[in-house]
Amino acid sequence: MPQKQDFGPVFLSLLEKMCVFQKQAGFLALTVGIL
């Protein structure tokens, strides 16, 4: 199952990037809302 092992880290990396993007977008929206 080498494909599954290769796909795992890639999926986690993509998921982590999405979470970071959502946090940045939420922080930006919060900043704009305060201003």
Protein Blocks (a to p, Z undefined) as FASTA:
>chain_A
ZZlmmmmmmmmmmmmmmmmmmmmmmmmmmmmmmZZ
